[in-house]
Amino acid sequence: MDKSKIVRALAKVIDPTTGQDIITRSMIRDLEVEGNNVNFTLELSSLESKHKQDLNFACIGAIQEVYPEAEVNVHMVSVNAGASEPTTVLPQVKNIIAVASGKGGVGKSTVAVNLALSLKQTGAKVGMIDADLYGPSLPTMLGLQGKRPTVQQVYGKPRIMPLDYQGMPVMSIGFIIEPEQAVVLRGPRLAGVIKQFISETVWPDLDYMVVDLPPGTGDIQLTLVQSVPITGAVMVTTPQEVAVVDAVKAMNMFLLPQVNVPILGVVENMAWFTPKELPDNKYFLFGEGGGKKLARMSNSMLLGQIPLVQGIREGGDAGRPVVERDDDPISKDAFRQVAQNTLRQVAIRNEMIAPTQIVKMKQ
Ligand SMILES: Nc1ncnc2c1ncn2[C@@H]1O[C@H](COP(=O)(O)OP(=O)(O)OP(=O)(O)O)[C@@H](O)[C@H]1O
């Protein structure tokens, strides 16, 4: 029997927790073929061990399809044995970055989308969840209006396949219901949708998952911190005092001792206005210093300042974000700097602090 044929057969076995095949996920070790005997070890996380039997049968079936005479012995081991608290939610996602703001309209979604795409431009694997269930803007900003995700059966369970924007998997309530219907969703339904986006969607291996939160503090933020371990939050504010005051309230939710999500830094959006015809001019319409102030208050850093320019709004409306175009290098650079600083802050955070735990709160 040919070992490489067996590997190719095993590559058809899908791990139901991630939707990826067990070869891509490097779950097979010590594959040995002797006569009719095929022996190997299948490494499972504690979450995958729920599917132990299914996976065992799937492996045997896949090999016997090629070699009906094969005697297959699958030795299953748990890779998390002895670990204190294995990550069981989105184990294939290395970092989850929540983008939050105090009030609406400060450009949180614009920052989230351009940050995600700038991270992707560094070569990282990035996905996005639009958790702004009341006002989903991702479909418009990425030109995906009217598109619907497909549902596929993965081991007998229906799973959502995210939509794709230029190689970036994305999910939004706007892909499921019409935007004007979103407001009718209430507490438990909202929590259900967030959980579907996390646990019932087939996300590939990702370096960063960027989550666009609704403004303020509410059920959705609470559901999210109870559902996934958030690596850190990026706060978006405009420079004026009132925006900062609201942003502090939103920020304080992340810093609650039982939530304990670190603030990676602050993005000051609409920092100054630059007219198209006078690209070197800066008019500080909303005052100055809000971003720095918020960064100081959260003991974090100002990740960057984004100007108020027509191209950013046009990019969002046209479904082609400014960092994906070449007609506004200044804004593109500003977002690139935000992404570089975010990468650095995530790396420092992961070096210095233990992984975030999912919040267990009495409701
Ligand atoms: N720096 C900017 N320059 C020009 N227009 C911008 C800028 N940032 C955001 N906008 C525009 O402002 C509007 C609001 O932005 P966005 O939807 O990102 O805000 P938001 O904070 O996510 O709002 P909400 O959460 O209330 O939906 C959009 O039309 C967007 O294109």
The ligand as a Gaussian input file, in Angstrom:
#p B3LYP/6-31G(d) Opt

LIG

0 1
 N      -12.023000      59.219000       8.278000
 C      -13.146000      59.356000       7.599000
 N      -13.261000      60.225000       6.566000
 C      -14.423000      60.360000       5.879000
 N      -15.536000      59.691000       6.135000
 C      -15.476000      58.794000       7.153000
 C      -14.302000      58.577000       7.928000
 N      -14.567000      57.627000       8.849000
 C      -15.858000      57.256000       8.651000
 N      -16.404000      57.963000       7.649000
 C      -17.780000      57.876000       7.153000
 O      -18.646000      58.162000       8.242000
 C      -19.804000      57.341000       8.191000
 C      -19.930000      56.551000       9.493000
 O      -18.849000      55.667000       9.567000
 P      -18.979000      54.196000      10.163000
 O      -20.177000      53.514000       9.642000
 O      -17.657000      53.544000      10.010000
 O      -19.221000      54.590000      11.679000
 P      -19.568000      53.682000      12.922000
 O      -18.906000      54.312000      14.081000
 O      -19.257000      52.260000      12.631000
 O      -21.111000      53.892000      13.011000
 P      -22.230000      52.916000      13.625000
 O      -21.561000      52.012000      14.595000
 O      -23.184000      53.875000      14.249000
 O      -22.783000      52.161000      12.455000
 C      -19.642000      56.463000       6.965000
 O      -20.316000      57.052000       5.896000
 C      -18.150000      56.476000       6.702000
 O      -17.819000      56.290000       5.326000

